[in-house]
Amino acid sequence: METGFIGFFVFMLLIVKIIKELILYSRKCENPMHKGLVKGLLGGIAAILGTGVSNIPLAYHLGIFF
């Protein structure tokens, strides 16, 4: 909200680009360990974004549970 529409648009572009690149890398990668790491990164990104949307601060005891 502090950076306005332009900041929000750039932030969303960055998030979409990161998720797109991780999914493309996961599809072409043959190493199961790398696929697991990519899935973990995608899960972490989704958890951080979900926490940000629901406005639950990470500093409290609620945090993100996997």
C-alpha positions, 0 to 999 in steps of 0.5 A: 500500500505504501508504494502504490499501484506501480509497486504492487504491480512490480511485486506481483510480476516478480512473484509470477516470474519466480513461480514460473521459473521454478515450475519450468525448472521442475519440469525439465530437471531429472534429478529428484533432489532438485525437484524436491528442493523446487517443490519446497521453494514453491511451498515456502513461497506459497506459505509466505504469501498466504501468511502475508495475505491473512496478515499473520505476522511471522514473529508471533508463535503462530508462524508457518507450520509444515 
